């Protein structure tokens, strides 16, 4: 099996972040808070995971401190 790699520019990351937040209908901090309280729908939980992955790709620390806040 050959792994696939996707390259994302900072612009791509910002656009994807906006799309995900629009889909969730919540701000990132709200998603994180509700996630910590186990109050997310399955789709919102998937969006939060994707957003956290984008934070990592953008060079953020594990606590999410970066330009994507």
PyMOL Python script that loads the backbone (N, CA, C, O; Angstrom):
from pymol import cmd

cmd.read_pdbstr("""\
ATOM      1  N   UNK A   1       0.845  -1.177   0.000  1.00  0.00           N
ATOM      2  CA  UNK A   1       0.000   0.000   0.000  1.00  0.00           C
ATOM      3  C   UNK A   1       0.893   1.243   0.000  1.00  0.00           C
ATOM      4  O   UNK A   1       1.839   1.337   0.781  1.00  0.00           O
ATOM      5  N   UNK A   2       0.591   2.164  -0.857  1.00  0.00           N
ATOM      6  CA  UNK A   2       1.355   3.395  -0.975  1.00  0.00           C
ATOM      7  C   UNK A   2       0.633   4.516  -0.234  1.00  0.00           C
ATOM      8  O   UNK A   2      -0.533   4.792  -0.514  1.00  0.00           O
ATOM      9  N   UNK A   3       1.321   5.168   0.715  1.00  0.00           N
ATOM     10  CA  UNK A   3       0.665   6.274   1.422  1.00  0.00           C
ATOM     11  C   UNK A   3       0.505   7.481   0.509  1.00  0.00           C
ATOM     12  O   UNK A   3       1.306   7.700  -0.400  1.00  0.00           O
ATOM     13  N   UNK A   4      -0.520   8.243   0.758  1.00  0.00           N
ATOM     14  CA  UNK A   4      -0.706   9.479  -0.005  1.00  0.00           C
ATOM     15  C   UNK A   4      -0.371  10.662   0.895  1.00  0.00           C
ATOM     16  O   UNK A   4      -0.602  10.629   2.103  1.00  0.00           O
ATOM     17  N   UNK A   5       0.169  11.687   0.293  1.00  0.00           N
ATOM     18  CA  UNK A   5       0.561  12.885   1.022  1.00  0.00           C
ATOM     19  C   UNK A   5      -0.135  14.080   0.386  1.00  0.00           C
ATOM     20  O   UNK A   5      -0.138  14.237  -0.835  1.00  0.00           O
ATOM     21  N   UNK A   6      -0.717  14.909   1.221  1.00  0.00           N
ATOM     22  CA  UNK A   6      -1.360  16.129   0.758  1.00  0.00           C
ATOM     23  C   UNK A   6      -0.583  17.316   1.307  1.00  0.00           C
ATOM     24  O   UNK A   6      -0.355  17.411   2.513  1.00  0.00           O
ATOM     25  N   UNK A   7      -0.181  18.206   0.435  1.00  0.00           N
ATOM     26  CA  UNK A   7       0.526  19.417   0.837  1.00  0.00           C
ATOM     27  C   UNK A   7      -0.469  20.568   0.919  1.00  0.00           C
ATOM     28  O   UNK A   7      -1.244  20.800  -0.009  1.00  0.00           O
ATOM     29  N   UNK A   8      -0.439  21.281   2.032  1.00  0.00           N
ATOM     30  CA  UNK A   8      -1.336  22.415   2.225  1.00  0.00           C
ATOM     31  C   UNK A   8      -0.520  23.671   2.503  1.00  0.00           C
ATOM     32  O   UNK A   8       0.348  23.682   3.376  1.00  0.00           O
ATOM     33  N   UNK A   9      -0.808  24.717   1.759  1.00  0.00           N
ATOM     34  CA  UNK A   9      -0.173  26.012   2.006  1.00  0.00           C
ATOM     35  C   UNK A   9      -0.892  26.675   3.185  1.00  0.00           C
ATOM     36  O   UNK A   9      -1.979  26.237   3.561  1.00  0.00           O
ATOM     37  N   UNK A  10      -0.313  27.707   3.767  1.00  0.00           N
ATOM     38  CA  UNK A  10      -1.020  28.432   4.827  1.00  0.00           C
ATOM     39  C   UNK A  10      -2.395  28.938   4.370  1.00  0.00           C
ATOM     40  O   UNK A  10      -3.344  28.954   5.153  1.00  0.00           O
ATOM     41  N   UNK A  11      -2.495  29.344   3.120  1.00  0.00           N
ATOM     42  CA  UNK A  11      -3.785  29.789   2.582  1.00  0.00           C
ATOM     43  C   UNK A  11      -4.769  28.632   2.526  1.00  0.00           C
ATOM     44  O   UNK A  11      -5.937  28.791   2.880  1.00  0.00           O
ATOM     45  N   UNK A  12      -4.303  27.461   2.081  1.00  0.00           N
ATOM     46  CA  UNK A  12      -5.158  26.273   2.039  1.00  0.00           C
ATOM     47  C   UNK A  12      -5.659  25.915   3.435  1.00  0.00           C
ATOM     48  O   UNK A  12      -6.828  25.578   3.619  1.00  0.00           O
ATOM     49  N   UNK A  13      -4.761  25.993   4.415  1.00  0.00           N
ATOM     50  CA  UNK A  13      -5.127  25.669   5.793  1.00  0.00           C
ATOM     51  C   UNK A  13      -6.189  26.641   6.298  1.00  0.00           C
ATOM     52  O   UNK A  13      -7.167  26.220   6.916  1.00  0.00           O
ATOM     53  N   UNK A  14      -6.010  27.927   6.045  1.00  0.00           N
ATOM     54  CA  UNK A  14      -6.979  28.938   6.492  1.00  0.00           C
ATOM     55  C   UNK A  14      -8.339  28.731   5.833  1.00  0.00           C
ATOM     56  O   UNK A  14      -9.372  28.859   6.491  1.00  0.00           O
ATOM     57  N   UNK A  15      -8.347  28.415   4.544  1.00  0.00           N
ATOM     58  CA  UNK A  15      -9.609  28.168   3.835  1.00  0.00           C
ATOM     59  C   UNK A  15     -10.310  26.935   4.386  1.00  0.00           C
ATOM     60  O   UNK A  15     -11.523  26.941   4.596  1.00  0.00           O
ATOM     61  N   UNK A  16      -9.540  25.879   4.619  1.00  0.00           N
ATOM     62  CA  UNK A  16     -10.112  24.637   5.154  1.00  0.00           C
ATOM     63  C   UNK A  16     -10.674  24.884   6.553  1.00  0.00           C
ATOM     64  O   UNK A  16     -11.737  24.370   6.898  1.00  0.00           O
ATOM     65  N   UNK A  17      -9.959  25.670   7.354  1.00  0.00           N
ATOM     66  CA  UNK A  17     -10.417  25.999   8.704  1.00  0.00           C
ATOM     67  C   UNK A  17     -11.765  26.714   8.647  1.00  0.00           C
ATOM     68  O   UNK A  17     -12.682  26.380   9.398  1.00  0.00           O
ATOM     69  N   UNK A  18     -11.881  27.689   7.763  1.00  0.00           N
ATOM     70  CA  UNK A  18     -13.138  28.429   7.618  1.00  0.00           C
ATOM     71  C   UNK A  18     -14.276  27.513   7.206  1.00  0.00           C
ATOM     72  O   UNK A  18     -15.384  27.615   7.733  1.00  0.00           O
ATOM     73  N   UNK A  19     -14.005  26.615   6.261  1.00  0.00           N
ATOM     74  CA  UNK A  19     -15.023  25.661   5.811  1.00  0.00           C
ATOM     75  C   UNK A  19     -15.486  24.777   6.963  1.00  0.00           C
ATOM     76  O   UNK A  19     -16.684  24.551   7.136  1.00  0.00           O
ATOM     77  N   UNK A  20     -14.541  24.280   7.746  1.00  0.00           N
ATOM     78  CA  UNK A  20     -14.886  23.391   8.853  1.00  0.00           C
ATOM     79  C   UNK A  20     -15.686  24.116   9.929  1.00  0.00           C
ATOM     80  O   UNK A  20     -16.662  23.574  10.448  1.00  0.00           O
ATOM     81  N   UNK A  21     -15.279  25.335  10.266  1.00  0.00           N
ATOM     82  CA  UNK A  21     -16.018  26.090  11.279  1.00  0.00           C
ATOM     83  C   UNK A  21     -17.427  26.420  10.805  1.00  0.00           C
ATOM     84  O   UNK A  21     -18.373  26.393  11.591  1.00  0.00           O
ATOM     85  N   UNK A  22     -17.564  26.729   9.530  1.00  0.00           N
ATOM     86  CA  UNK A  22     -18.896  26.997   8.977  1.00  0.00           C
ATOM     87  C   UNK A  22     -19.760  25.742   9.053  1.00  0.00           C
ATOM     88  O   UNK A  22     -20.939  25.812   9.402  1.00  0.00           O
ATOM     89  N   UNK A  23     -19.171  24.602   8.727  1.00  0.00           N
ATOM     90  CA  UNK A  23     -19.906  23.337   8.776  1.00  0.00           C
ATOM     91  C   UNK A  23     -20.359  23.017  10.200  1.00  0.00           C
ATOM     92  O   UNK A  23     -21.469  22.525  10.407  1.00  0.00           O
ATOM     93  N   UNK A  24     -19.498  23.297  11.177  1.00  0.00           N
ATOM     94  CA  UNK A  24     -19.835  23.006  12.570  1.00  0.00           C
ATOM     95  C   UNK A  24     -20.828  24.013  13.139  1.00  0.00           C
ATOM     96  O   UNK A  24     -21.613  23.688  14.029  1.00  0.00           O
ATOM     97  N   UNK A  25     -20.788  25.238  12.620  1.00  0.00           N
ATOM     98  CA  UNK A  25     -21.670  26.274  13.133  1.00  0.00           C
ATOM     99  C   UNK A  25     -21.251  26.805  14.496  1.00  0.00           C
ATOM    100  O   UNK A  25     -22.051  27.424  15.197  1.00  0.00           O
ATOM    101  N   UNK A  26     -19.990  26.565  14.876  1.00  0.00           N
ATOM    102  CA  UNK A  26     -19.470  27.006  16.167  1.00  0.00           C
ATOM    103  C   UNK A  26     -18.050  27.521  15.995  1.00  0.00           C
ATOM    104  O   UNK A  26     -17.376  27.183  15.022  1.00  0.00           O
ATOM    105  N   UNK A  27     -17.597  28.337  16.936  1.00  0.00           N
ATOM    106  CA  UNK A  27     -16.211  28.794  16.946  1.00  0.00           C
ATOM    107  C   UNK A  27     -15.325  27.686  17.512  1.00  0.00           C
ATOM    108  O   UNK A  27     -15.804  26.786  18.202  1.00  0.00           O
ATOM    109  N   UNK A  28     -14.035  27.761  17.215  1.00  0.00           N
ATOM    110  CA  UNK A  28     -13.092  26.737  17.660  1.00  0.00           C
ATOM    111  C   UNK A  28     -13.084  26.594  19.179  1.00  0.00           C
ATOM    112  O   UNK A  28     -13.103  25.473  19.687  1.00  0.00           O
ATOM    113  N   UNK A  29     -13.057  27.699  19.908  1.00  0.00           N
ATOM    114  CA  UNK A  29     -13.045  27.619  21.372  1.00  0.00           C
ATOM    115  C   UNK A  29     -14.296  26.933  21.907  1.00  0.00           C
ATOM    116  O   UNK A  29     -14.220  26.171  22.871  1.00  0.00           O
ATOM    117  N   UNK A  30     -15.441  27.194  21.293  1.00  0.00           N
ATOM    118  CA  UNK A  30     -16.693  26.554  21.702  1.00  0.00           C
ATOM    119  C   UNK A  30     -16.648  25.061  21.413  1.00  0.00           C
ATOM    120  O   UNK A  30     -17.070  24.253  22.240  1.00  0.00           O
ATOM    121  N   UNK A  31     -16.137  24.692  20.240  1.00  0.00           N
ATOM    122  CA  UNK A  31     -15.997  23.270  19.918  1.00  0.00           C
ATOM    123  C   UNK A  31     -15.096  22.577  20.934  1.00  0.00           C
ATOM    124  O   UNK A  31     -15.411  21.486  21.410  1.00  0.00           O
ATOM    125  N   UNK A  32     -13.984  23.208  21.261  1.00  0.00           N
ATOM    126  CA  UNK A  32     -13.055  22.611  22.233  1.00  0.00           C
ATOM    127  C   UNK A  32     -13.725  22.450  23.599  1.00  0.00           C
ATOM    128  O   UNK A  32     -13.595  21.408  24.242  1.00  0.00           O
ATOM    129  N   UNK A  33     -14.436  23.477  24.034  1.00  0.00           N
ATOM    130  CA  UNK A  33     -15.098  23.410  25.340  1.00  0.00           C
ATOM    131  C   UNK A  33     -16.137  22.295  25.358  1.00  0.00           C
ATOM    132  O   UNK A  33     -16.169  21.489  26.287  1.00  0.00           O
ATOM    133  N   UNK A  34     -16.975  22.249  24.348  1.00  0.00           N
ATOM    134  CA  UNK A  34     -18.001  21.204  24.295  1.00  0.00           C
ATOM    135  C   UNK A  34     -17.373  19.823  24.142  1.00  0.00           C
ATOM    136  O   UNK A  34     -17.878  18.841  24.686  1.00  0.00           O
ATOM    137  N   UNK A  35     -16.270  19.751  23.402  1.00  0.00           N
ATOM    138  CA  UNK A  35     -15.563  18.477  23.271  1.00  0.00           C
ATOM    139  C   UNK A  35     -15.035  17.997  24.609  1.00  0.00           C
ATOM    140  O   UNK A  35     -15.109  16.808  24.919  1.00  0.00           O
ATOM    141  N   UNK A  36     -14.506  18.912  25.398  1.00  0.00           N
ATOM    142  CA  UNK A  36     -13.993  18.562  26.728  1.00  0.00           C
ATOM    143  C   UNK A  36     -15.113  18.075  27.642  1.00  0.00           C
ATOM    144  O   UNK A  36     -14.873  17.315  28.581  1.00  0.00           O
ATOM    145  N   UNK A  37     -16.325  18.515  27.362  1.00  0.00           N
ATOM    146  CA  UNK A  37     -17.497  18.125  28.155  1.00  0.00           C
ATOM    147  C   UNK A  37     -18.285  16.991  27.500  1.00  0.00           C
ATOM    148  O   UNK A  37     -19.360  16.628  27.976  1.00  0.00           O
ATOM    149  N   UNK A  38     -17.759  16.435  26.416  1.00  0.00           N
ATOM    150  CA  UNK A  38     -18.420  15.348  25.668  1.00  0.00           C
ATOM    151  C   UNK A  38     -19.818  15.753  25.200  1.00  0.00           C
ATOM    152  O   UNK A  38     -20.761  14.967  25.291  1.00  0.00           O
ATOM    153  N   UNK A  39     -19.946  16.981  24.700  1.00  0.00           N
ATOM    154  CA  UNK A  39     -21.240  17.490  24.245  1.00  0.00           C
ATOM    155  C   UNK A  39     -21.242  17.827  22.761  1.00  0.00           C
ATOM    156  O   UNK A  39     -21.928  18.758  22.339  1.00  0.00           O
ATOM    157  N   UNK A  40     -20.482  17.083  21.964  1.00  0.00           N
ATOM    158  CA  UNK A  40     -20.458  17.304  20.517  1.00  0.00           C
ATOM    159  C   UNK A  40     -21.201  16.184  19.806  1.00  0.00           C
ATOM    160  O   UNK A  40     -21.190  15.031  20.239  1.00  0.00           O
ATOM    161  N   UNK A  41     -21.846  16.549  18.708  1.00  0.00           N
ATOM    162  CA  UNK A  41     -22.424  15.523  17.844  1.00  0.00           C
ATOM    163  C   UNK A  41     -21.268  14.782  17.174  1.00  0.00           C
ATOM    164  O   UNK A  41     -20.143  15.282  17.173  1.00  0.00           O
ATOM    165  N   UNK A  42     -21.518  13.610  16.608  1.00  0.00           N
ATOM    166  CA  UNK A  42     -20.439  12.905  15.906  1.00  0.00           C
ATOM    167  C   UNK A  42     -19.805  13.754  14.803  1.00  0.00           C
ATOM    168  O   UNK A  42     -18.588  13.720  14.622  1.00  0.00           O
ATOM    169  N   UNK A  43     -20.613  14.512  14.067  1.00  0.00           N
ATOM    170  CA  UNK A  43     -20.047  15.357  13.004  1.00  0.00           C
ATOM    171  C   UNK A  43     -19.199  16.484  13.591  1.00  0.00           C
ATOM    172  O   UNK A  43     -18.122  16.784  13.076  1.00  0.00           O
ATOM    173  N   UNK A  44     -19.679  17.104  14.661  1.00  0.00           N
ATOM    174  CA  UNK A  44     -18.896  18.165  15.292  1.00  0.00           C
ATOM    175  C   UNK A  44     -17.581  17.622  15.855  1.00  0.00           C
ATOM    176  O   UNK A  44     -16.556  18.301  15.794  1.00  0.00           O
ATOM    177  N   UNK A  45     -17.602  16.414  16.399  1.00  0.00           N
ATOM    178  CA  UNK A  45     -16.372  15.801  16.914  1.00  0.00           C
ATOM    179  C   UNK A  45     -15.377  15.565  15.781  1.00  0.00           C
ATOM    180  O   UNK A  45     -14.175  15.765  15.955  1.00  0.00           O
ATOM    181  N   UNK A  46     -15.876  15.141  14.628  1.00  0.00           N
ATOM    182  CA  UNK A  46     -15.002  14.934  13.466  1.00  0.00           C
ATOM    183  C   UNK A  46     -14.421  16.262  12.989  1.00  0.00           C
ATOM    184  O   UNK A  46     -13.247  16.336  12.626  1.00  0.00           O
ATOM    185  N   UNK A  47     -15.241  17.306  12.991  1.00  0.00           N
ATOM    186  CA  UNK A  47     -14.764  18.637  12.602  1.00  0.00           C
ATOM    187  C   UNK A  47     -13.679  19.102  13.570  1.00  0.00           C
ATOM    188  O   UNK A  47     -12.652  19.631  13.143  1.00  0.00           O
ATOM    189  N   UNK A  48     -13.897  18.910  14.862  1.00  0.00           N
ATOM    190  CA  UNK A  48     -12.898  19.324  15.850  1.00  0.00           C
ATOM    191  C   UNK A  48     -11.583  18.591  15.629  1.00  0.00           C
ATOM    192  O   UNK A  48     -10.517  19.200  15.716  1.00  0.00           O
ATOM    193  N   UNK A  49     -11.639  17.305  15.347  1.00  0.00           N
ATOM    194  CA  UNK A  49     -10.411  16.551  15.085  1.00  0.00           C
ATOM    195  C   UNK A  49      -9.688  17.115  13.864  1.00  0.00           C
ATOM    196  O   UNK A  49      -8.471  17.296  13.888  1.00  0.00           O
ATOM    197  N   UNK A  50     -10.435  17.391  12.805  1.00  0.00           N
ATOM    198  CA  UNK A  50      -9.823  17.972  11.602  1.00  0.00           C
ATOM    199  C   UNK A  50      -9.214  19.346  11.900  1.00  0.00           C
ATOM    200  O   UNK A  50      -8.134  19.667  11.404  1.00  0.00           O
ATOM    201  N   UNK A  51      -9.900  20.150  12.704  1.00  0.00           N
ATOM    202  CA  UNK A  51      -9.372  21.468  13.066  1.00  0.00           C
ATOM    203  C   UNK A  51      -8.094  21.348  13.892  1.00  0.00           C
ATOM    204  O   UNK A  51      -7.144  22.104  13.686  1.00  0.00           O
ATOM    205  N   UNK A  52      -8.071  20.405  14.819  1.00  0.00           N
ATOM    206  CA  UNK A  52      -6.864  20.201  15.627  1.00  0.00           C
ATOM    207  C   UNK A  52      -5.708  19.737  14.747  1.00  0.00           C
ATOM    208  O   UNK A  52      -4.561  20.119  14.975  1.00  0.00           O
ATOM    209  N   UNK A  53      -6.004  18.917  13.746  1.00  0.00           N
ATOM    210  CA  UNK A  53      -4.962  18.503  12.796  1.00  0.00           C
ATOM    211  C   UNK A  53      -4.418  19.715  12.036  1.00  0.00           C
ATOM    212  O   UNK A  53      -3.213  19.819  11.807  1.00  0.00           O
ATOM    213  N   UNK A  54      -5.304  20.622  11.649  1.00  0.00           N
ATOM    214  CA  UNK A  54      -4.865  21.832  10.948  1.00  0.00           C
ATOM    215  C   UNK A  54      -4.010  22.722  11.847  1.00  0.00           C
ATOM    216  O   UNK A  54      -3.034  23.317  11.390  1.00  0.00           O
ATOM    217  N   UNK A  55      -4.376  22.812  13.120  1.00  0.00           N
ATOM    218  CA  UNK A  55      -3.573  23.584  14.074  1.00  0.00           C
ATOM    219  C   UNK A  55      -2.162  23.010  14.114  1.00  0.00           C
ATOM    220  O   UNK A  55      -1.183  23.757  14.093  1.00  0.00           O
ATOM    221  N   UNK A  56      -2.059  21.694  14.171  1.00  0.00           N
ATOM    222  CA  UNK A  56      -0.751  21.038  14.185  1.00  0.00           C
ATOM    223  C   UNK A  56       0.026  21.343  12.905  1.00  0.00           C
ATOM    224  O   UNK A  56       1.206  21.689  12.952  1.00  0.00           O
ATOM    225  N   UNK A  57      -0.647  21.212  11.767  1.00  0.00           N
ATOM    226  CA  UNK A  57       0.022  21.471  10.490  1.00  0.00           C
ATOM    227  C   UNK A  57       0.492  22.915  10.363  1.00  0.00           C
ATOM    228  O   UNK A  57       1.497  23.193   9.710  1.00  0.00           O
ATOM    229  N   UNK A  58      -0.236  23.823  10.987  1.00  0.00           N
ATOM    230  CA  UNK A  58       0.126  25.237  10.920  1.00  0.00           C
ATOM    231  C   UNK A  58       1.247  25.589  11.895  1.00  0.00           C
ATOM    232  O   UNK A  58       1.666  26.743  11.983  1.00  0.00           O
ATOM    233  N   UNK A  59       1.724  24.588  12.622  1.00  0.00           N
ATOM    234  CA  UNK A  59       2.831  24.821  13.538  1.00  0.00           C
ATOM    235  C   UNK A  59       2.409  25.168  14.944  1.00  0.00           C
ATOM    236  O   UNK A  59       3.209  25.676  15.731  1.00  0.00           O
ATOM    237  N   UNK A  60       1.163  24.899  15.267  1.00  0.00           N
ATOM    238  CA  UNK A  60       0.678  25.189  16.606  1.00  0.00           C
ATOM    239  C   UNK A  60       1.166  24.181  17.615  1.00  0.00           C
ATOM    240  O   UNK A  60       1.559  23.071  17.255  1.00  0.00           O
ATOM    241  N   UNK A  61       1.144  24.556  18.856  1.00  0.00           N
ATOM    242  CA  UNK A  61       1.535  23.655  19.928  1.00  0.00           C
ATOM    243  C   UNK A  61       0.363  22.734  20.255  1.00  0.00           C
ATOM    244  O   UNK A  61      -0.759  22.993  19.820  1.00  0.00           O
ATOM    245  N   UNK A  62       0.605  21.652  21.020  1.00  0.00           N
ATOM    246  CA  UNK A  62      -0.485  20.722  21.344  1.00  0.00           C
ATOM    247  C   UNK A  62      -1.676  21.381  22.030  1.00  0.00           C
ATOM    248  O   UNK A  62      -2.800  20.891  21.921  1.00  0.00           O
ATOM    249  N   UNK A  63      -1.443  22.488  22.738  1.00  0.00           N
ATOM    250  CA  UNK A  63      -2.564  23.167  23.387  1.00  0.00           C
ATOM    251  C   UNK A  63      -3.327  24.075  22.426  1.00  0.00           C
ATOM    252  O   UNK A  63      -4.280  24.746  22.821  1.00  0.00           O
ATOM    253  N   UNK A  64      -2.903  24.092  21.165  1.00  0.00           N
ATOM    254  CA  UNK A  64      -3.619  24.849  20.146  1.00  0.00           C
ATOM    255  C   UNK A  64      -3.184  26.290  20.006  1.00  0.00           C
ATOM    256  O   UNK A  64      -3.816  27.064  19.287  1.00  0.00           O
ATOM    257  N   UNK A  65      -2.110  26.661  20.687  1.00  0.00           N
ATOM    258  CA  UNK A  65      -1.648  28.050  20.612  1.00  0.00           C
ATOM    259  C   UNK A  65      -0.957  28.304  19.281  1.00  0.00           C
ATOM    260  O   UNK A  65       0.176  27.874  19.069  1.00  0.00           O
ATOM    261  N   UNK A  66      -1.627  28.985  18.412  1.00  0.00           N
ATOM    262  CA  UNK A  66      -1.045  29.379  17.124  1.00  0.00           C
ATOM    263  C   UNK A  66      -1.972  30.371  16.444  1.00  0.00           C
ATOM    264  O   UNK A  66      -2.925  30.877  17.036  1.00  0.00           O
ATOM    265  N   UNK A  67      -1.672  30.623  15.220  1.00  0.00           N
ATOM    266  CA  UNK A  67      -2.421  31.630  14.464  1.00  0.00           C
ATOM    267  C   UNK A  67      -3.846  31.205  14.124  1.00  0.00           C
ATOM    268  O   UNK A  67      -4.615  32.042  13.652  1.00  0.00           O
ATOM    269  N   UNK A  68      -4.235  29.960  14.336  1.00  0.00           N
ATOM    270  CA  UNK A  68      -5.575  29.499  13.947  1.00  0.00           C
ATOM    271  C   UNK A  68      -6.609  29.652  15.051  1.00  0.00           C
ATOM    272  O   UNK A  68      -7.738  29.188  14.894  1.00  0.00           O
ATOM    273  N   UNK A  69      -6.268  30.273  16.136  1.00  0.00           N
ATOM    274  CA  UNK A  69      -7.221  30.394  17.246  1.00  0.00           C
ATOM    275  C   UNK A  69      -8.429  31.118  16.842  1.00  0.00           C
ATOM    276  O   UNK A  69      -9.334  31.309  17.654  1.00  0.00           O
TER     277      UNK A  69
END
""", "prot")
cmd.dss("prot")
cmd.show_as("cartoon", "prot")
cmd.util.cbc("prot")
cmd.orient("prot")
